[in-house]
Amino acid sequence: MNFENHLQYVIQAHGEYPLRPENATRRWDGKTPYSIHPIWCAMTLRTETSLPEELRETGSIALLYHDVLEDTKAGLPEDLPERVRHLVREMTFLGGMTQEMEEIWNKGIEIKLLKLYDKVSNLLDGSWMTADRAQQYRDHTKRLLDEAVATYGELNIVRIARAII
């Protein structure tokens, strides 16, 4: 499956097979397709030319699918590479943000890096968050950012994260 096919699958999964109808759109306006979120995450990772190409390619595909298991009835495509499946499973927290904030620190640095893209995107679209929830997200994102910088250095996502937290 090429990248374009992955994009089409994710758009269809979120648009046609959401677990709940409200999961098909972003919370902040109820109109923008939800698939914009994983696409933004994936495309932003692909711009990180200082990261190894394999991480950019595999990670971007995993970011496309990172909410499919939590938010849709679609499941993952059968021909998805096992490495991508593993990354998606590691990024999936069926217990939501509370579970993620407890368990993410036991995951590998690649998972933390990928989750940094997810959290930054959520903060950019965070008008739906209460003040307390936004602060919780900023604190969590800051910890992810610190770990990413220690391993990968000054990435584009780090610059974006610093600007919003």
N, C-alpha and C positions, 0 to 999 in steps of 0.2 A: 504494500500500500504506500503510495507516495504522500507527501505532505498535504497536497491539495485534497486527497481522499480523506485524510485524517480530519482536516478542517470541515469537510462536508459532513462527516459522521458526527462530529461534535455539535455542529449547528443543528443537525436533525435530532440528535439525542436530547438536547436541551429544549428545542423548540416543540418537538412532537411527543416526547416521552417523559416530561417532568413528573416527579413523584407527586407534586401538587401543582395546580395550574399557576399559582403565583411564582413558582420556581422557573417559569419560562422567560421571565423578564427580570431586569435589575430592580432592586428595591427602591432606589432613589427616584425613579419616574414611572415605573410600572409599564413602560413602553419599549425601552431599549432591550433587545434580545439578550438573555443571560450569557449566551455564547461569546459575547464581546469580552467578558472577563477572562476566560481561559485563553482566548486568542491573544489578548493584550499580553498576558503573562508569557505565553510561548514566543510571541514575536519580540518582546523586550529581551528575553534570554538570548534569542538568536542574534541580537546586535552586540553581544558581549564578545568582541573579537579577541580579548585577552584570555578567554577560557578555552580549554581544549575543544576542538571541533566535535569530538564524540559526545562530550557532556552537553554542548549546545544542541546537537541534533537529538540525542536521546532525551535530554531534559525537556526540550521544547515539546516533543511529542507527549511526554508524561504530563506536562503542564496543560496541554490541550485536554487530556482525559482526567485531570485531577479531581474534578467534581462529578464525574459521570456516575461513580458508584454511590456517592452520597445523595445526589439530587435528581437522578433519573431512573427510569425503569429499563433503560437500554442495555446496561452492562457494557463490557469491553468487547471489541471485535475479536473474533477467534484467532485471526492472523496477526494480532498485535505481538511484537517480539517480547519474549519473557523478561528481558531487562527492563523494558518499559512497564510491563505489568507489575514487576516488583516495585519500581519507583512509585507507581500509582497506588499500590496497596500500602506502601509505607507512608504516603501522604494522606491517606484516607483515615479520618477519625469520625466514625459513625456517632460518637457521643458529642460531636460539635467542638466548639472553641474551648470549652472547659477541659475536655479530654486532651485536645491538642496541646494546650498550655502546660499540661502536666507531663505528657509523654514525648513530646517532640525532642526534649533534651537527651533522650536515650537513643535517638536516631542518628544516622551518619550525617556528615557535613553536607553531602549532596542534597539530602532531604531538607535540611535546614535552609540551604541556599534556595532550593525550589520554593519552599514555603515563604521565603522572603519576597519573592515575586508575587505570590498570592496575597500576602498581607499588605504589601504596598498598593496593589491594585484595589483591594478592599478599602484602604484608607483614602485613596483618591476618589472613590465613589461613596465615601462614608457619610453623606448627609443624612442617611437614615439612622445613624448611630446616636445613642444618647451620649451625653458628655462623659459619663462614667465608662461606657463601652468604648468610646473613642480613645480615652486615656489607657484603658486596658490594652487595646490594639496597639497604640503607640509604644507602650512599655514592652510588649511582646515583640514587636517589630524591631525595637532597639536591640534587644538581646540577640535576635536572629542576625541583624546587621553586624553587630560586634563579632559574632562567630564567623560570618562570611568574610569580613575584612581580614581577620586573623589568618584565614586560609587562602583567600583568593585576591586580596588587595582591593584597590579602589575600582570597583566596577560601576557601570552606569546605574545599576539598581541601587547601589549604595548612595550615589549622589542624589538620586530621586528620593530615596528614603529619608536622607538627612534633611532634605528641603521640606518634608511634610511632617516629620515628627518633632 
